[in-house]
Amino acid sequence: MMNTTHICRVGDAVAELSRLPENSVDLIVADPPYNLGKNYGNNIDLKDRQEYQEFSRNWLQQAHRALKPGGSLYCFMGVKFIARLYILLEEELAMTPQGWITWHYTQGMGRKRGFSPRHEDILWFSKGPDATFNLDDVRVPQKYFRKRNNMAGANPGDVWQFSHVHYCAAERQPHPTQKPEALIERIIAASSDPGDLVVDPFVGSGTTARVARILGRNSTSFDINPDYVAMTEQRLAAPFDGFDSIDPRKERAPKDLPASERVPDPAE
Protein backbone atom coordinates (compact mmCIF):
# COMPACT_ATOMS: atom_id res chain seq x y z
CA MET A 1 0.00 0.00 0.00
CA MET A 2 1.56 3.32 -1.07
CA ASN A 3 2.29 6.06 1.44
CA THR A 4 -0.54 8.58 1.51
CA THR A 5 -1.70 11.43 3.74
CA HIS A 6 -5.05 11.48 5.49
CA ILE A 7 -6.31 14.56 7.31
CA CYS A 8 -9.52 14.41 9.31
CA ARG A 9 -10.69 17.31 11.44
CA VAL A 10 -13.73 18.67 13.22
CA GLY A 11 -15.41 21.50 11.35
CA ASP A 12 -18.38 22.80 9.41
CA ALA A 13 -18.46 21.75 5.76
CA VAL A 14 -18.72 25.28 4.35
CA ALA A 15 -15.93 26.67 6.52
CA GLU A 16 -13.60 23.72 5.96
CA LEU A 17 -14.15 23.60 2.21
CA SER A 18 -13.37 27.32 2.06
CA ARG A 19 -9.96 26.61 3.60
CA LEU A 20 -8.94 24.36 0.70
CA PRO A 21 -6.91 26.03 -2.04
CA GLU A 22 -8.75 26.78 -5.26
CA ASN A 23 -8.40 24.11 -7.97
CA SER A 24 -6.68 21.68 -5.60
CA VAL A 25 -9.03 18.68 -5.26
CA ASP A 26 -9.38 15.77 -7.68
CA LEU A 27 -12.55 14.19 -6.32
CA ILE A 28 -15.22 15.10 -3.77
CA VAL A 29 -17.47 12.36 -2.39
CA ALA A 30 -20.28 13.94 -0.40
CA ASP A 31 -23.01 12.30 1.64
CA PRO A 32 -24.69 15.36 3.15
CA PRO A 33 -27.67 15.22 5.49
CA TYR A 34 -30.90 14.69 3.52
CA ASN A 35 -32.91 16.98 5.83
CA LEU A 36 -35.06 14.11 7.10
CA GLY A 37 -34.75 14.76 10.83
CA LYS A 38 -32.09 12.12 11.56
CA ASN A 39 -30.16 12.37 14.80
CA TYR A 40 -26.41 12.75 14.15
CA GLY A 41 -25.38 12.85 17.79
CA ASN A 42 -24.64 16.53 18.33
CA ASN A 43 -27.13 17.81 15.74
CA ILE A 44 -30.52 17.02 14.24
CA ASP A 45 -30.85 17.07 10.46
CA LEU A 46 -33.92 19.29 10.16
CA LYS A 47 -34.03 22.73 8.55
CA ASP A 48 -36.84 24.56 6.82
CA ARG A 49 -36.78 24.21 3.04
CA GLN A 50 -35.21 27.59 2.32
CA GLU A 51 -32.53 27.20 4.98
CA TYR A 52 -31.61 23.72 3.71
CA GLN A 53 -31.38 24.95 0.13
CA GLU A 54 -29.11 27.81 1.17
CA PHE A 55 -26.93 25.42 3.18
CA SER A 56 -26.61 23.18 0.11
CA ARG A 57 -25.79 26.11 -2.15
CA ASN A 58 -23.08 27.37 0.23
CA TRP A 59 -21.16 24.12 0.58
CA LEU A 60 -21.50 23.29 -3.11
CA GLN A 61 -20.11 26.68 -4.12
CA GLN A 62 -17.03 26.01 -2.01
CA ALA A 63 -16.74 22.46 -3.34
CA HIS A 64 -16.85 23.75 -6.91
CA ARG A 65 -14.18 26.37 -6.13
CA ALA A 66 -11.86 23.75 -4.62
CA LEU A 67 -12.19 21.21 -7.44
CA LYS A 68 -9.56 21.09 -10.15
CA PRO A 69 -10.75 21.56 -13.73
CA GLY A 70 -11.93 18.09 -14.72
CA GLY A 71 -12.42 17.12 -11.07
CA SER A 72 -15.56 15.25 -10.07
CA LEU A 73 -18.21 15.62 -7.40
CA TYR A 74 -20.35 12.64 -6.41
CA CYS A 75 -23.24 13.60 -4.14
CA PHE A 76 -25.65 11.22 -2.43
CA MET A 77 -29.15 12.61 -2.00
CA GLY A 78 -32.67 11.54 -1.02
CA VAL A 79 -35.74 11.97 -3.18
CA LYS A 80 -37.03 15.14 -1.51
CA PHE A 81 -34.19 17.37 -2.70
CA ILE A 82 -32.47 15.59 -5.57
CA ALA A 83 -34.29 17.48 -8.35
CA ARG A 84 -33.35 20.83 -6.80
CA LEU A 85 -29.80 19.60 -6.28
CA TYR A 86 -29.47 18.71 -9.96
CA ILE A 87 -30.68 22.15 -11.04
CA LEU A 88 -28.38 23.85 -8.54
CA LEU A 89 -25.35 21.97 -9.85
CA GLU A 90 -26.11 22.35 -13.54
CA GLU A 91 -27.73 25.79 -13.77
CA GLU A 92 -26.30 27.78 -10.86
CA LEU A 93 -22.81 26.30 -10.70
CA ALA A 94 -22.54 25.44 -14.42
CA MET A 95 -21.08 22.02 -13.65
CA THR A 96 -21.23 19.25 -16.24
CA PRO A 97 -23.62 16.35 -15.55
CA GLN A 98 -21.82 13.04 -16.00
CA GLY A 99 -24.30 10.59 -14.51
CA TRP A 100 -27.33 9.94 -12.31
CA ILE A 101 -26.56 6.71 -10.47
CA THR A 102 -29.12 4.59 -8.65
CA TRP A 103 -27.85 2.60 -5.70
CA HIS A 104 -30.26 -0.34 -5.37
CA TYR A 105 -30.30 -2.30 -2.15
CA THR A 106 -32.35 -5.36 -1.34
CA GLN A 107 -33.59 -4.37 2.10
CA GLY A 108 -35.26 -1.20 3.31
CA MET A 109 -38.18 0.09 5.30
CA GLY A 110 -41.57 -1.50 4.70
CA ARG A 111 -44.73 0.35 3.74
CA LYS A 112 -48.38 -0.61 3.66
CA ARG A 113 -49.32 2.35 1.47
CA GLY A 114 -47.11 3.09 -1.51
CA PHE A 115 -44.00 1.31 -2.70
CA SER A 116 -41.26 0.57 -0.20
CA PRO A 117 -38.07 2.51 -0.98
CA ARG A 118 -35.22 0.34 -2.18
CA HIS A 119 -32.74 2.84 -3.58
CA GLU A 120 -30.80 6.03 -3.10
CA ASP A 121 -29.46 8.32 -5.82
CA ILE A 122 -25.96 9.63 -6.49
CA LEU A 123 -25.38 12.61 -8.78
CA TRP A 124 -22.05 12.75 -10.60
CA PHE A 125 -21.01 16.18 -11.89
CA SER A 126 -17.63 17.47 -13.01
CA LYS A 127 -15.94 20.86 -13.21
CA GLY A 128 -15.81 21.06 -16.98
CA PRO A 129 -16.58 18.28 -19.45
CA ASP A 130 -13.29 16.35 -19.34
CA ALA A 131 -13.66 14.20 -16.23
CA THR A 132 -11.45 11.27 -15.23
CA PHE A 133 -13.17 7.94 -15.88
CA ASN A 134 -11.14 4.74 -15.39
CA LEU A 135 -13.50 2.19 -16.91
CA ASP A 136 -10.98 -0.64 -16.82
CA ASP A 137 -10.73 -0.26 -13.03
CA VAL A 138 -14.44 -0.80 -12.44
CA ARG A 139 -15.47 -3.40 -15.03
CA VAL A 140 -17.62 -6.36 -13.94
CA PRO A 141 -17.53 -9.81 -15.57
CA GLN A 142 -19.61 -10.14 -18.72
CA LYS A 143 -22.92 -11.99 -18.41
CA TYR A 144 -22.46 -13.76 -21.74
CA PHE A 145 -19.53 -14.67 -23.94
CA ARG A 146 -19.82 -12.81 -27.23
CA LYS A 147 -16.98 -11.98 -29.62
CA ARG A 148 -18.19 -8.40 -29.82
CA ASN A 149 -18.05 -8.01 -26.03
CA ASN A 150 -14.97 -6.80 -24.22
CA MET A 151 -14.23 -9.93 -22.22
CA ALA A 152 -12.06 -7.92 -19.84
CA GLY A 153 -15.43 -6.98 -18.35
CA ALA A 154 -18.52 -4.88 -18.83
CA ASN A 155 -19.30 -1.31 -17.90
CA PRO A 156 -21.18 -1.63 -14.57
CA GLY A 157 -23.89 0.79 -15.75
CA ASP A 158 -25.65 3.38 -13.63
CA VAL A 159 -27.73 1.02 -11.46
CA TRP A 160 -25.52 -0.40 -8.72
CA GLN A 161 -26.50 -3.17 -6.32
CA PHE A 162 -24.75 -3.18 -2.99
CA SER A 163 -26.29 -4.34 0.26
CA HIS A 164 -26.51 -2.04 3.24
CA VAL A 165 -23.99 -2.52 6.02
CA HIS A 166 -26.46 -4.30 8.27
CA TYR A 167 -26.75 -3.33 11.92
CA CYS A 168 -25.63 -6.80 13.00
CA ALA A 169 -22.49 -6.77 10.80
CA ALA A 170 -19.07 -6.68 12.44
CA GLU A 171 -18.14 -3.72 10.19
CA ARG A 172 -21.13 -1.65 11.29
CA GLN A 173 -20.21 1.67 12.92
CA PRO A 174 -22.43 3.69 15.29
CA HIS A 175 -23.62 5.98 12.51
CA PRO A 176 -27.16 6.12 11.02
CA THR A 177 -26.21 6.36 7.32
CA GLN A 178 -23.05 4.27 6.88
CA LYS A 179 -22.31 3.56 3.21
CA PRO A 180 -20.84 0.23 2.00
CA GLU A 181 -17.14 0.29 1.19
CA ALA A 182 -17.41 -1.38 -2.23
CA LEU A 183 -19.84 1.31 -3.40
CA ILE A 184 -17.34 4.03 -2.47
CA GLU A 185 -14.52 1.96 -3.98
CA ARG A 186 -16.24 2.10 -7.39
CA ILE A 187 -16.55 5.88 -7.20
CA ILE A 188 -12.95 6.47 -6.16
CA ALA A 189 -11.49 3.93 -8.60
CA ALA A 190 -13.50 5.33 -11.52
CA SER A 191 -12.96 9.04 -10.94
CA SER A 192 -9.49 9.45 -9.46
CA ASP A 193 -5.97 8.10 -9.84
CA PRO A 194 -3.43 6.87 -7.27
CA GLY A 195 -1.93 9.82 -5.41
CA ASP A 196 -4.94 12.07 -6.08
CA LEU A 197 -6.69 14.04 -3.35
CA VAL A 198 -10.18 12.87 -2.33
CA VAL A 199 -12.27 15.12 -0.08
CA ASP A 200 -15.26 14.13 2.04
CA PRO A 201 -16.97 17.17 3.61
CA PHE A 202 -19.39 15.03 5.69
CA VAL A 203 -17.11 12.24 6.86
CA GLY A 204 -19.70 10.41 9.00
CA SER A 205 -18.54 6.84 9.59
CA GLY A 206 -15.31 7.38 7.65
CA THR A 207 -15.92 5.03 4.72
CA THR A 208 -14.57 7.38 2.04
CA ALA A 209 -11.35 8.13 3.91
CA ARG A 210 -10.76 4.44 4.59
CA VAL A 211 -11.33 3.40 0.98
CA ALA A 212 -9.15 6.27 -0.28
CA ARG A 213 -6.30 4.96 1.89
CA ILE A 214 -6.78 1.39 0.65
CA LEU A 215 -6.72 2.56 -2.98
CA GLY A 216 -3.62 4.74 -2.59
CA ARG A 217 -5.31 8.15 -2.68
CA ASN A 218 -4.79 11.02 -0.24
CA SER A 219 -7.80 12.27 1.67
CA THR A 220 -9.06 15.27 3.59
CA SER A 221 -12.25 14.89 5.59
CA PHE A 222 -14.27 16.84 8.12
CA ASP A 223 -17.43 16.61 10.18
CA ILE A 224 -19.12 18.77 12.78
CA ASN A 225 -19.38 15.79 15.15
CA PRO A 226 -16.05 15.05 16.90
CA ASP A 227 -17.20 11.48 17.60
CA TYR A 228 -17.37 10.80 13.87
CA VAL A 229 -13.91 12.24 13.32
CA ALA A 230 -12.56 9.93 16.05
CA MET A 231 -14.41 7.01 14.42
CA THR A 232 -12.80 7.82 11.09
CA GLU A 233 -9.32 7.95 12.59
CA GLN A 234 -9.89 4.50 14.10
CA ARG A 235 -11.02 3.10 10.75
CA LEU A 236 -8.01 4.62 9.00
CA ALA A 237 -5.73 2.79 11.44
CA ALA A 238 -7.54 -0.56 11.13
CA PRO A 239 -6.01 -3.30 8.94
CA PHE A 240 -7.65 -4.11 5.61
CA ASP A 241 -8.88 -7.66 5.04
CA GLY A 242 -11.53 -7.10 2.40
CA PHE A 243 -14.41 -4.73 1.73
CA ASP A 244 -17.61 -5.00 3.74
CA SER A 245 -19.76 -5.45 0.61
CA ILE A 246 -19.56 -6.61 -3.00
CA ASP A 247 -21.38 -6.16 -6.28
CA PRO A 248 -22.87 -9.65 -6.79
CA ARG A 249 -21.94 -9.47 -10.49
CA LYS A 250 -18.26 -9.63 -9.53
CA GLU A 251 -18.63 -13.36 -8.87
CA ARG A 252 -20.37 -14.35 -12.10
CA ALA A 253 -18.76 -16.29 -14.95
CA PRO A 254 -19.81 -15.55 -18.54
CA LYS A 255 -22.41 -17.97 -19.88
CA ASP A 256 -21.63 -19.85 -23.10
CA LEU A 257 -17.89 -19.47 -22.53
CA PRO A 258 -16.08 -21.63 -25.11
CA ALA A 259 -14.68 -24.87 -23.69
CA SER A 260 -11.17 -23.80 -24.67
CA GLU A 261 -11.40 -20.76 -22.39
CA ARG A 262 -13.01 -22.35 -19.36
CA VAL A 263 -11.02 -22.87 -16.18
CA PRO A 264 -10.90 -26.63 -15.55
CA ASP A 265 -12.86 -27.83 -12.52
CA PRO A 266 -10.48 -29.82 -10.26
CA ALA A 267 -13.42 -32.01 -9.20
CA GLU A 268 -13.98 -33.27 -12.76
C-alpha positions as CSV (number, residue, x, y, z in Angstrom):
1,M,0.0,0.0,0.0
2,M,1.6,3.3,-1.1
3,N,2.3,6.1,1.4
4,T,-0.5,8.6,1.5
5,T,-1.7,11.4,3.7
6,H,-5.1,11.5,5.5
7,I,-6.3,14.6,7.3
8,C,-9.5,14.4,9.3
9,R,-10.7,17.3,11.4
10,V,-13.7,18.7,13.2
11,G,-15.4,21.5,11.4
12,D,-18.4,22.8,9.4
13,A,-18.5,21.8,5.8
14,V,-18.7,25.3,4.4
15,A,-15.9,26.7,6.5
16,E,-13.6,23.7,6.0
17,L,-14.1,23.6,2.2
18,S,-13.4,27.3,2.1
19,R,-10.0,26.6,3.6
20,L,-8.9,24.4,0.7
21,P,-6.9,26.0,-2.0
22,E,-8.7,26.8,-5.3
23,N,-8.4,24.1,-8.0
24,S,-6.7,21.7,-5.6
25,V,-9.0,18.7,-5.3
26,D,-9.4,15.8,-7.7
27,L,-12.5,14.2,-6.3
28,I,-15.2,15.1,-3.8
29,V,-17.5,12.4,-2.4
30,A,-20.3,13.9,-0.4
31,D,-23.0,12.3,1.6
32,P,-24.7,15.4,3.2
33,P,-27.7,15.2,5.5
34,Y,-30.9,14.7,3.5
35,N,-32.9,17.0,5.8
36,L,-35.1,14.1,7.1
37,G,-34.8,14.8,10.8
38,K,-32.1,12.1,11.6
39,N,-30.2,12.4,14.8
40,Y,-26.4,12.7,14.1
41,G,-25.4,12.8,17.8
42,N,-24.6,16.5,18.3
43,N,-27.1,17.8,15.7
44,I,-30.5,17.0,14.2
45,D,-30.8,17.1,10.5
46,L,-33.9,19.3,10.2
47,K,-34.0,22.7,8.5
48,D,-36.8,24.6,6.8
49,R,-36.8,24.2,3.0
50,Q,-35.2,27.6,2.3
51,E,-32.5,27.2,5.0
52,Y,-31.6,23.7,3.7
53,Q,-31.4,25.0,0.1
54,E,-29.1,27.8,1.2
55,F,-26.9,25.4,3.2
56,S,-26.6,23.2,0.1
57,R,-25.8,26.1,-2.2
58,N,-23.1,27.4,0.2
59,W,-21.2,24.1,0.6
60,L,-21.5,23.3,-3.1
61,Q,-20.1,26.7,-4.1
62,Q,-17.0,26.0,-2.0
63,A,-16.7,22.5,-3.3
64,H,-16.8,23.7,-6.9
65,R,-14.2,26.4,-6.1
66,A,-11.9,23.8,-4.6
67,L,-12.2,21.2,-7.4
68,K,-9.6,21.1,-10.2
69,P,-10.7,21.6,-13.7
70,G,-11.9,18.1,-14.7
71,G,-12.4,17.1,-11.1
72,S,-15.6,15.3,-10.1
73,L,-18.2,15.6,-7.4
74,Y,-20.4,12.6,-6.4
75,C,-23.2,13.6,-4.1
76,F,-25.7,11.2,-2.4
77,M,-29.1,12.6,-2.0
78,G,-32.7,11.5,-1.0
79,V,-35.7,12.0,-3.2
80,K,-37.0,15.1,-1.5
81,F,-34.2,17.4,-2.7
82,I,-32.5,15.6,-5.6
83,A,-34.3,17.5,-8.4
84,R,-33.3,20.8,-6.8
85,L,-29.8,19.6,-6.3
86,Y,-29.5,18.7,-10.0
87,I,-30.7,22.1,-11.0
88,L,-28.4,23.9,-8.5
89,L,-25.3,22.0,-9.8
90,E,-26.1,22.4,-13.5
91,E,-27.7,25.8,-13.8
92,E,-26.3,27.8,-10.9
93,L,-22.8,26.3,-10.7
94,A,-22.5,25.4,-14.4
95,M,-21.1,22.0,-13.7
96,T,-21.2,19.2,-16.2
97,P,-23.6,16.3,-15.5
98,Q,-21.8,13.0,-16.0
99,G,-24.3,10.6,-14.5
100,W,-27.3,9.9,-12.3
101,I,-26.6,6.7,-10.5
102,T,-29.1,4.6,-8.7
103,W,-27.9,2.6,-5.7
104,H,-30.3,-0.3,-5.4
105,Y,-30.3,-2.3,-2.1
106,T,-32.3,-5.4,-1.3
107,Q,-33.6,-4.4,2.1
108,G,-35.3,-1.2,3.3
109,M,-38.2,0.1,5.3
110,G,-41.6,-1.5,4.7
111,R,-44.7,0.4,3.7
112,K,-48.4,-0.6,3.7
113,R,-49.3,2.4,1.5
114,G,-47.1,3.1,-1.5
115,F,-44.0,1.3,-2.7
116,S,-41.3,0.6,-0.2
117,P,-38.1,2.5,-1.0
118,R,-35.2,0.3,-2.2
119,H,-32.7,2.8,-3.6
120,E,-30.8,6.0,-3.1
121,D,-29.5,8.3,-5.8
122,I,-26.0,9.6,-6.5
123,L,-25.4,12.6,-8.8
124,W,-22.0,12.7,-10.6
125,F,-21.0,16.2,-11.9
126,S,-17.6,17.5,-13.0
127,K,-15.9,20.9,-13.2
128,G,-15.8,21.1,-17.0
129,P,-16.6,18.3,-19.5
130,D,-13.3,16.4,-19.3
131,A,-13.7,14.2,-16.2
132,T,-11.5,11.3,-15.2
133,F,-13.2,7.9,-15.9
134,N,-11.1,4.7,-15.4
135,L,-13.5,2.2,-16.9
136,D,-11.0,-0.6,-16.8
137,D,-10.7,-0.3,-13.0
138,V,-14.4,-0.8,-12.4
139,R,-15.5,-3.4,-15.0
140,V,-17.6,-6.4,-13.9
141,P,-17.5,-9.8,-15.6
142,Q,-19.6,-10.1,-18.7
143,K,-22.9,-12.0,-18.4
144,Y,-22.5,-13.8,-21.7
145,F,-19.5,-14.7,-23.9
146,R,-19.8,-12.8,-27.2
147,K,-17.0,-12.0,-29.6
148,R,-18.2,-8.4,-29.8
149,N,-18.0,-8.0,-26.0
150,N,-15.0,-6.8,-24.2
151,M,-14.2,-9.9,-22.2
152,A,-12.1,-7.9,-19.8
153,G,-15.4,-7.0,-18.4
154,A,-18.5,-4.9,-18.8
155,N,-19.3,-1.3,-17.9
156,P,-21.2,-1.6,-14.6
157,G,-23.9,0.8,-15.8
158,D,-25.6,3.4,-13.6
159,V,-27.7,1.0,-11.5
160,W,-25.5,-0.4,-8.7
161,Q,-26.5,-3.2,-6.3
162,F,-24.8,-3.2,-3.0
163,S,-26.3,-4.3,0.3
164,H,-26.5,-2.0,3.2
165,V,-24.0,-2.5,6.0
166,H,-26.5,-4.3,8.3
167,Y,-26.7,-3.3,11.9
168,C,-25.6,-6.8,13.0
169,A,-22.5,-6.8,10.8
170,A,-19.1,-6.7,12.4
171,E,-18.1,-3.7,10.2
172,R,-21.1,-1.6,11.3
173,Q,-20.2,1.7,12.9
174,P,-22.4,3.7,15.3
175,H,-23.6,6.0,12.5
176,P,-27.2,6.1,11.0
177,T,-26.2,6.4,7.3
178,Q,-23.0,4.3,6.9
179,K,-22.3,3.6,3.2
180,P,-20.8,0.2,2.0
181,E,-17.1,0.3,1.2
182,A,-17.4,-1.4,-2.2
183,L,-19.8,1.3,-3.4
184,I,-17.3,4.0,-2.5
185,E,-14.5,2.0,-4.0
186,R,-16.2,2.1,-7.4
187,I,-16.5,5.9,-7.2
188,I,-12.9,6.5,-6.2
189,A,-11.5,3.9,-8.6
190,A,-13.5,5.3,-11.5
191,S,-13.0,9.0,-10.9
192,S,-9.5,9.4,-9.5
193,D,-6.0,8.1,-9.8
194,P,-3.4,6.9,-7.3
195,G,-1.9,9.8,-5.4
196,D,-4.9,12.1,-6.1
197,L,-6.7,14.0,-3.3
198,V,-10.2,12.9,-2.3
199,V,-12.3,15.1,-0.1
200,D,-15.3,14.1,2.0
201,P,-17.0,17.2,3.6
202,F,-19.4,15.0,5.7
203,V,-17.1,12.2,6.9
204,G,-19.7,10.4,9.0
205,S,-18.5,6.8,9.6
206,G,-15.3,7.4,7.6
207,T,-15.9,5.0,4.7
208,T,-14.6,7.4,2.0
209,A,-11.3,8.1,3.9
210,R,-10.8,4.4,4.6
211,V,-11.3,3.4,1.0
212,A,-9.1,6.3,-0.3
213,R,-6.3,5.0,1.9
214,I,-6.8,1.4,0.7
215,L,-6.7,2.6,-3.0
216,G,-3.6,4.7,-2.6
217,R,-5.3,8.2,-2.7
218,N,-4.8,11.0,-0.2
219,S,-7.8,12.3,1.7
220,T,-9.1,15.3,3.6
221,S,-12.3,14.9,5.6
222,F,-14.3,16.8,8.1
223,D,-17.4,16.6,10.2
224,I,-19.1,18.8,12.8
225,N,-19.4,15.8,15.1
226,P,-16.1,15.0,16.9
227,D,-17.2,11.5,17.6
228,Y,-17.4,10.8,13.9
229,V,-13.9,12.2,13.3
230,A,-12.6,9.9,16.0
231,M,-14.4,7.0,14.4
232,T,-12.8,7.8,11.1
233,E,-9.3,8.0,12.6
234,Q,-9.9,4.5,14.1
235,R,-11.0,3.1,10.7
236,L,-8.0,4.6,9.0
237,A,-5.7,2.8,11.4
238,A,-7.5,-0.6,11.1
239,P,-6.0,-3.3,8.9
240,F,-7.6,-4.1,5.6
241,D,-8.9,-7.7,5.0
242,G,-11.5,-7.1,2.4
243,F,-14.4,-4.7,1.7
244,D,-17.6,-5.0,3.7
245,S,-19.8,-5.5,0.6
246,I,-19.6,-6.6,-3.0
247,D,-21.4,-6.2,-6.3
248,P,-22.9,-9.6,-6.8
249,R,-21.9,-9.5,-10.5
250,K,-18.3,-9.6,-9.5
251,E,-18.6,-13.4,-8.9
252,R,-20.4,-14.3,-12.1
253,A,-18.8,-16.3,-15.0
254,P,-19.8,-15.5,-18.5
255,K,-22.4,-18.0,-19.9
256,D,-21.6,-19.9,-23.1
257,L,-17.9,-19.5,-22.5
258,P,-16.1,-21.6,-25.1
259,A,-14.7,-24.9,-23.7
260,S,-11.2,-23.8,-24.7
261,E,-11.4,-20.8,-22.4
262,R,-13.0,-22.3,-19.4
263,V,-11.0,-22.9,-16.2
264,P,-10.9,-26.6,-15.5
265,D,-12.9,-27.8,-12.5
266,P,-10.5,-29.8,-10.3
267,A,-13.4,-32.0,-9.2
268,E,-14.0,-33.3,-12.8
